[in-house]
Amino acid sequence: MADRRLLGLGLVALFSMAAFMGLGLRGNIGFVLELRATKLLALVQVGIAIGISTVIFQTITVNRILTPSIMGLDQLYVFGKFVLVFLFGGVGFAALDRQIVFAGEASMMIGLACLVILPMLKARIDLNLLLLAGVIFSVLFRSLSSLLARLTDPNDFAVVQGTSFANFNDVRTDLALFATVLNIAAVIIAWRSRHVLDVLALGADTATGLGVNWVRTVSALFLLVAVQVAVSTALVGPVALFGLLVVALSERIVDTRRHGILLPASALMAVIILVGGQTILQHGLGGASTLGVVIEFLGGLVFLLLLITGSRK
């Protein structure tokens, strides 16, 4: 039954992508199709990165109401943008090679994980304290970004202002191919780790008893999550609750926590929401709303529902 539902999600995702490419074509068809194909590739990469990273993060933290954004990695990415604008100015920042900037900021995020998260894991510090440290870093980087925003020239600030919010209308298509390479590698690693993730979902003590090197495995998965957060944040900006929405819906549809099903289901659900939602807003509602606002609103509702149902249980 779960396999059939997964197949159904795949068909809906394909239909959404076909509608995104085909609806409202006019003018220079070749140019429009090329532009839409590049944007579609970027949206698919964002959906896959957010869906898979959220599933992995919820598994290693054994908590279904958390997303990777709690660790402050996306806020670190935004802070890096503000630092570059503050140092080089708006014109200098615009002249920087986008791929080099992305590689540097992704390395900075992975470096944070190596310097802070991994030592805490090796010291066997409780995951709750690790998550609390993540919340503190998130607040720290957000505050530092606000400080630099006040010190930055208003004209320069306008250059980087959009990076503070998720924007699915202005996807960084120039980074799509570079992000695709990283995302493919992350997906392959996640898929090869699906059985290990099933064991990790039982908890640290049980997983260790079943022969899993918990510290090494969780450390590697945290780095994998950092890479995928970098991919999604670079393409559309920081997204807080989208992963929570995607995984919650996927669980209800496939009705299983087996990662061999849940990983692709979450990725497909994210693609359906992003591509299908963007298609509906552009061609059905005439761009009357912003997809990022709708997603965060629905994600907030799902978060509240999960809290209420969890407290009742």
Contacts in CASP RR format, 6 or more apart in sequence:
PFRMAT RR
TARGET T0000
AUTHOR 0000-0000-0000
METHOD contacts of the structure
MODEL  1
MADRRLLGLGLVALFSMAAFMGLGLRGNIGFVLELRATKLLALVQVGIAI
GISTVIFQTITVNRILTPSIMGLDQLYVFGKFVLVFLFGGVGFAALDRQI
VFAGEASMMIGLACLVILPMLKARIDLNLLLLAGVIFSVLFRSLSSLLAR
LTDPNDFAVVQGTSFANFNDVRTDLALFATVLNIAAVIIAWRSRHVLDVL
ALGADTATGLGVNWVRTVSALFLLVAVQVAVSTALVGPVALFGLLVVALS
ERIVDTRRHGILLPASALMAVIILVGGQTILQHGLGGASTLGVVIEFLGG
LVFLLLLITGSRK
1 255 0 8 1.000
2 254 0 8 1.000
2 255 0 8 1.000
2 256 0 8 1.000
2 258 0 8 1.000
2 261 0 8 1.000
3 261 0 8 1.000
5 253 0 8 1.000
5 254 0 8 1.000
5 255 0 8 1.000
5 265 0 8 1.000
6 254 0 8 1.000
6 261 0 8 1.000
6 264 0 8 1.000
6 265 0 8 1.000
6 268 0 8 1.000
9 250 0 8 1.000
9 253 0 8 1.000
9 254 0 8 1.000
9 265 0 8 1.000
9 268 0 8 1.000
9 269 0 8 1.000
9 272 0 8 1.000
10 268 0 8 1.000
12 268 0 8 1.000
12 272 0 8 1.000
13 268 0 8 1.000
13 271 0 8 1.000
13 272 0 8 1.000
13 275 0 8 1.000
16 271 0 8 1.000
16 272 0 8 1.000
16 275 0 8 1.000
16 276 0 8 1.000
16 277 0 8 1.000
16 279 0 8 1.000
17 40 0 8 1.000
17 44 0 8 1.000
17 271 0 8 1.000
17 275 0 8 1.000
19 276 0 8 1.000
19 279 0 8 1.000
20 36 0 8 1.000
20 40 0 8 1.000
20 275 0 8 1.000
20 276 0 8 1.000
20 278 0 8 1.000
20 279 0 8 1.000
21 33 0 8 1.000
21 36 0 8 1.000
21 37 0 8 1.000
21 40 0 8 1.000
22 36 0 8 1.000
23 279 0 8 1.000
23 283 0 8 1.000
24 283 0 8 1.000
25 32 0 8 1.000
25 33 0 8 1.000
26 32 0 8 1.000
38 173 0 8 1.000
38 176 0 8 1.000
39 171 0 8 1.000
39 173 0 8 1.000
40 275 0 8 1.000
41 173 0 8 1.000
41 176 0 8 1.000
41 177 0 8 1.000
41 180 0 8 1.000
42 171 0 8 1.000
42 172 0 8 1.000
42 173 0 8 1.000
42 175 0 8 1.000
42 176 0 8 1.000
42 179 0 8 1.000
42 235 0 8 1.000
42 236 0 8 1.000
43 168 0 8 1.000
43 171 0 8 1.000
43 271 0 8 1.000
43 274 0 8 1.000
43 275 0 8 1.000
43 278 0 8 1.000
44 271 0 8 1.000
44 274 0 8 1.000
44 275 0 8 1.000
45 176 0 8 1.000
45 179 0 8 1.000
45 180 0 8 1.000
45 183 0 8 1.000
45 231 0 8 1.000
45 232 0 8 1.000
45 235 0 8 1.000
46 168 0 8 1.000
46 171 0 8 1.000
46 231 0 8 1.000
46 232 0 8 1.000
46 235 0 8 1.000
46 236 0 8 1.000
46 270 0 8 1.000
46 274 0 8 1.000
47 232 0 8 1.000
47 246 0 8 1.000
47 267 0 8 1.000
47 270 0 8 1.000
47 271 0 8 1.000
47 274 0 8 1.000
48 183 0 8 1.000
48 187 0 8 1.000
48 267 0 8 1.000
48 270 0 8 1.000
48 271 0 8 1.000
49 179 0 8 1.000
49 183 0 8 1.000
49 186 0 8 1.000
49 228 0 8 1.000
49 229 0 8 1.000
49 231 0 8 1.000
49 232 0 8 1.000
50 228 0 8 1.000
50 232 0 8 1.000
50 239 0 8 1.000
50 242 0 8 1.000
50 243 0 8 1.000
50 246 0 8 1.000
50 270 0 8 1.000
51 243 0 8 1.000
51 246 0 8 1.000
51 247 0 8 1.000
51 266 0 8 1.000
51 267 0 8 1.000
51 269 0 8 1.000
51 270 0 8 1.000
52 186 0 8 1.000
52 187 0 8 1.000
52 190 0 8 1.000
52 228 0 8 1.000
52 263 0 8 1.000
52 266 0 8 1.000
52 267 0 8 1.000
53 68 0 8 1.000
53 224 0 8 1.000
53 225 0 8 1.000
53 228 0 8 1.000
53 229 0 8 1.000
53 232 0 8 1.000
54 67 0 8 1.000
54 68 0 8 1.000
54 243 0 8 1.000
54 244 0 8 1.000
54 246 0 8 1.000
54 247 0 8 1.000
54 266 0 8 1.000
55 197 0 8 1.000
55 247 0 8 1.000
55 259 0 8 1.000
55 262 0 8 1.000
55 263 0 8 1.000
55 266 0 8 1.000
56 190 0 8 1.000
56 197 0 8 1.000
56 221 0 8 1.000
56 224 0 8 1.000
56 225 0 8 1.000
57 66 0 8 1.000
57 67 0 8 1.000
57 68 0 8 1.000
57 225 0 8 1.000
58 64 0 8 1.000
58 66 0 8 1.000
58 67 0 8 1.000
58 247 0 8 1.000
59 197 0 8 1.000
59 200 0 8 1.000
59 201 0 8 1.000
59 259 0 8 1.000
60 200 0 8 1.000
60 218 0 8 1.000
60 221 0 8 1.000
60 222 0 8 1.000
61 127 0 8 1.000
61 131 0 8 1.000
62 127 0 8 1.000
62 201 0 8 1.000
62 203 0 8 1.000
64 247 0 8 1.000
64 248 0 8 1.000
64 306 0 8 1.000
65 244 0 8 1.000
65 303 0 8 1.000
65 306 0 8 1.000
65 307 0 8 1.000
66 131 0 8 1.000
66 244 0 8 1.000
67 240 0 8 1.000
67 241 0 8 1.000
67 242 0 8 1.000
67 243 0 8 1.000
67 244 0 8 1.000
68 74 0 8 1.000
68 225 0 8 1.000
68 226 0 8 1.000
68 228 0 8 1.000
68 229 0 8 1.000
69 75 0 8 1.000
69 138 0 8 1.000
69 229 0 8 1.000
69 238 0 8 1.000
69 239 0 8 1.000
69 240 0 8 1.000
70 131 0 8 1.000
70 134 0 8 1.000
70 135 0 8 1.000
70 138 0 8 1.000
71 117 0 8 1.000
71 131 0 8 1.000
71 134 0 8 1.000
71 137 0 8 1.000
71 138 0 8 1.000
71 225 0 8 1.000
72 134 0 8 1.000
72 135 0 8 1.000
72 137 0 8 1.000
72 138 0 8 1.000
72 141 0 8 1.000
73 109 0 8 1.000
73 112 0 8 1.000
73 113 0 8 1.000
73 225 0 8 1.000
73 226 0 8 1.000
73 229 0 8 1.000
73 230 0 8 1.000
73 233 0 8 1.000
74 229 0 8 1.000
74 233 0 8 1.000
74 237 0 8 1.000
74 238 0 8 1.000
74 239 0 8 1.000
74 240 0 8 1.000
75 137 0 8 1.000
75 138 0 8 1.000
75 141 0 8 1.000
75 142 0 8 1.000
75 145 0 8 1.000
75 238 0 8 1.000
76 108 0 8 1.000
76 109 0 8 1.000
76 112 0 8 1.000
76 137 0 8 1.000
76 141 0 8 1.000
77 105 0 8 1.000
77 108 0 8 1.000
77 109 0 8 1.000
77 163 0 8 1.000
77 229 0 8 1.000
77 230 0 8 1.000
77 233 0 8 1.000
77 234 0 8 1.000
77 237 0 8 1.000
77 238 0 8 1.000
78 141 0 8 1.000
78 142 0 8 1.000
78 145 0 8 1.000
78 163 0 8 1.000
78 164 0 8 1.000
78 233 0 8 1.000
78 237 0 8 1.000
78 238 0 8 1.000
79 141 0 8 1.000
79 142 0 8 1.000
79 144 0 8 1.000
79 145 0 8 1.000
79 148 0 8 1.000
80 105 0 8 1.000
80 108 0 8 1.000
81 93 0 8 1.000
81 105 0 8 1.000
81 160 0 8 1.000
81 163 0 8 1.000
82 144 0 8 1.000
82 145 0 8 1.000
82 148 0 8 1.000
82 149 0 8 1.000
82 152 0 8 1.000
82 160 0 8 1.000
83 148 0 8 1.000
84 93 0 8 1.000
84 96 0 8 1.000
84 101 0 8 1.000
84 160 0 8 1.000
85 93 0 8 1.000
85 148 0 8 1.000
85 152 0 8 1.000
85 156 0 8 1.000
85 157 0 8 1.000
85 159 0 8 1.000
85 160 0 8 1.000
86 148 0 8 1.000
86 151 0 8 1.000
86 152 0 8 1.000
86 156 0 8 1.000
88 95 0 8 1.000
88 96 0 8 1.000
89 152 0 8 1.000
89 153 0 8 1.000
89 156 0 8 1.000
89 159 0 8 1.000
90 153 0 8 1.000
90 155 0 8 1.000
90 156 0 8 1.000
90 159 0 8 1.000
90 160 0 8 1.000
93 156 0 8 1.000
93 159 0 8 1.000
93 160 0 8 1.000
94 159 0 8 1.000
98 172 0 8 1.000
98 174 0 8 1.000
98 175 0 8 1.000
99 174 0 8 1.000
99 175 0 8 1.000
99 178 0 8 1.000
102 175 0 8 1.000
102 178 0 8 1.000
102 179 0 8 1.000
102 230 0 8 1.000
102 234 0 8 1.000
103 178 0 8 1.000
105 230 0 8 1.000
105 234 0 8 1.000
106 182 0 8 1.000
106 226 0 8 1.000
106 227 0 8 1.000
106 230 0 8 1.000
106 231 0 8 1.000
106 234 0 8 1.000
109 226 0 8 1.000
109 229 0 8 1.000
109 230 0 8 1.000
110 223 0 8 1.000
110 226 0 8 1.000
110 227 0 8 1.000
110 230 0 8 1.000
112 137 0 8 1.000
112 226 0 8 1.000
113 222 0 8 1.000
113 223 0 8 1.000
113 226 0 8 1.000
114 223 0 8 1.000
116 133 0 8 1.000
116 137 0 8 1.000
117 130 0 8 1.000
117 133 0 8 1.000
117 219 0 8 1.000
117 222 0 8 1.000
118 219 0 8 1.000
118 222 0 8 1.000
120 129 0 8 1.000
120 130 0 8 1.000
120 133 0 8 1.000
121 130 0 8 1.000
121 215 0 8 1.000
121 218 0 8 1.000
121 219 0 8 1.000
121 222 0 8 1.000
122 215 0 8 1.000
122 219 0 8 1.000
124 215 0 8 1.000
127 204 0 8 1.000
145 164 0 8 1.000
149 157 0 8 1.000
152 160 0 8 1.000
162 237 0 8 1.000
163 237 0 8 1.000
164 238 0 8 1.000
165 237 0 8 1.000
165 238 0 8 1.000
165 292 0 8 1.000
166 236 0 8 1.000
166 237 0 8 1.000
166 238 0 8 1.000
166 239 0 8 1.000
166 242 0 8 1.000
166 292 0 8 1.000
166 295 0 8 1.000
166 296 0 8 1.000
167 236 0 8 1.000
167 237 0 8 1.000
167 290 0 8 1.000
167 292 0 8 1.000
168 236 0 8 1.000
168 274 0 8 1.000
168 278 0 8 1.000
168 290 0 8 1.000
168 291 0 8 1.000
168 292 0 8 1.000
169 278 0 8 1.000
169 290 0 8 1.000
169 291 0 8 1.000
171 235 0 8 1.000
171 236 0 8 1.000
172 234 0 8 1.000
172 235 0 8 1.000
172 236 0 8 1.000
175 234 0 8 1.000
175 235 0 8 1.000
176 235 0 8 1.000
179 231 0 8 1.000
179 234 0 8 1.000
179 235 0 8 1.000
182 227 0 8 1.000
182 230 0 8 1.000
182 231 0 8 1.000
183 228 0 8 1.000
183 231 0 8 1.000
186 224 0 8 1.000
186 227 0 8 1.000
186 228 0 8 1.000
186 231 0 8 1.000
187 267 0 8 1.000
189 224 0 8 1.000
190 197 0 8 1.000
190 224 0 8 1.000
190 263 0 8 1.000
191 260 0 8 1.000
191 263 0 8 1.000
193 217 0 8 1.000
193 221 0 8 1.000
194 259 0 8 1.000
194 260 0 8 1.000
194 263 0 8 1.000
195 259 0 8 1.000
196 212 0 8 1.000
196 217 0 8 1.000
197 221 0 8 1.000
197 259 0 8 1.000
197 263 0 8 1.000
198 257 0 8 1.000
198 258 0 8 1.000
198 259 0 8 1.000
199 206 0 8 1.000
199 207 0 8 1.000
199 210 0 8 1.000
199 212 0 8 1.000
200 207 0 8 1.000
200 212 0 8 1.000
200 214 0 8 1.000
200 217 0 8 1.000
200 218 0 8 1.000
200 221 0 8 1.000
201 257 0 8 1.000
201 259 0 8 1.000
202 210 0 8 1.000
204 214 0 8 1.000
204 218 0 8 1.000
207 214 0 8 1.000
207 217 0 8 1.000
208 214 0 8 1.000
232 239 0 8 1.000
233 239 0 8 1.000
239 292 0 8 1.000
239 295 0 8 1.000
239 296 0 8 1.000
240 296 0 8 1.000
241 295 0 8 1.000
241 296 0 8 1.000
241 299 0 8 1.000
241 300 0 8 1.000
241 302 0 8 1.000
241 303 0 8 1.000
242 270 0 8 1.000
242 273 0 8 1.000
242 292 0 8 1.000
242 295 0 8 1.000
242 296 0 8 1.000
242 299 0 8 1.000
243 266 0 8 1.000
243 270 0 8 1.000
244 299 0 8 1.000
244 300 0 8 1.000
244 302 0 8 1.000
244 303 0 8 1.000
244 306 0 8 1.000
245 273 0 8 1.000
245 295 0 8 1.000
245 298 0 8 1.000
245 299 0 8 1.000
245 300 0 8 1.000
245 302 0 8 1.000
246 266 0 8 1.000
246 269 0 8 1.000
246 270 0 8 1.000
246 273 0 8 1.000
247 262 0 8 1.000
247 266 0 8 1.000
248 302 0 8 1.000
248 306 0 8 1.000
249 269 0 8 1.000
249 302 0 8 1.000
250 262 0 8 1.000
250 265 0 8 1.000
250 266 0 8 1.000
250 268 0 8 1.000
250 269 0 8 1.000
251 257 0 8 1.000
251 262 0 8 1.000
253 265 0 8 1.000
253 269 0 8 1.000
254 261 0 8 1.000
254 262 0 8 1.000
254 265 0 8 1.000
256 262 0 8 1.000
273 295 0 8 1.000
274 291 0 8 1.000
277 291 0 8 1.000
277 294 0 8 1.000
278 291 0 8 1.000
281 287 0 8 1.000
281 288 0 8 1.000
281 289 0 8 1.000
281 290 0 8 1.000
281 291 0 8 1.000
281 294 0 8 1.000
END
